[in-house]
């Protein structure tokens, strides 16, 4: 138990740093644009280049690094990004900054699939969803606190020194974690994991494929559920400001309501994990999806600014909370040995859905109306319920709680 706590703390701290470093770029973009005299399209190119770089190679990285000690790989990924930030601070031109941003972002491919796989194996027997909720939540804390840190540093330092100082902080913490976790023992998955659970996974799979997928139809259904969940989140974040402006909310205040939504989402990532362990994955998915659908309609129809805040909090909790349950479910469908690549594949599908969602629903909005986006999205989230029932029938993989 002590080792479990030790590893969850380390993995969560690394997730906190990786996600925190990634969002640190946002408040620095206006200063970068002013210094290099960039157009808005070039600013967007810089952000997109870094974001794409942090996620496009999740599957190959997961496969390439699956035989190495996970906690050390996670430390390496964070240090890679931190080192890249230092070089970004030393950039003298936009082209140089863009190239280094792409190289720095490569370290981000490691955190989510390998980190999630790592924690799912440590808590393979019990408490998995709660542990993944903690890991998921830690990234959101980083996203919240690092922009504040950057804002404080900007009172005293230029954007270049912000990159350098934040990067040095990441490397220093990485060095400390390396000392703490470095040991001559084998990787966690070879030495500390409950070998009985591995044996059960192997027997259950009945196959020798290296992917370790216990049920291909079940994994396909879970990926389809993930696609809908990912689309729902990004579509809401993208088009909620347009709806608010249509309702008469000042353009400068839409950021506040997005913050309310994201705050509820952070709480959902943490809370739904623990609730899933107690109530079961099926009940939690049913609850989150039904309430997500209802609150989407309520957000669209509601005209009271005061009621909008609690509705957004509930909506964010349910909308983001589902992701923790889905991440835990991946571990039910993939054996421990193939879990790195299983998560890599799932996260890649998830990323593609996040990218396509706003574009697809934007087309719907252009052709029909803004309201159609929200009504169709509400209906689409309910499709997850029969898909979960079908997955349960095919594989019987979702724990029913205690």
QUINORBEL-V861586 format. One record per run of one state. SS is the DSSP state (H for helix, E for strand, - for the rest). FROM is the first residue (numbers start at 1). TO is the last residue. Records with the same first field share a line. If there is no record, write none. Layout:
SS=FROM-TO  FROM-TO
//
This chain:
-=1-1  37-39  54-57  65-69  90-93  106-107  123-127  154-158  182-187  192-194  206-212  214-215  247-250  280-280  302-304  335-335  368-369  396-402
H=2-36  40-53  58-64  70-89  94-105  108-122  128-153  159-181  188-191  195-205  216-246  251-279  281-301  305-333  336-367  370-395
E=213-213  334-334
//
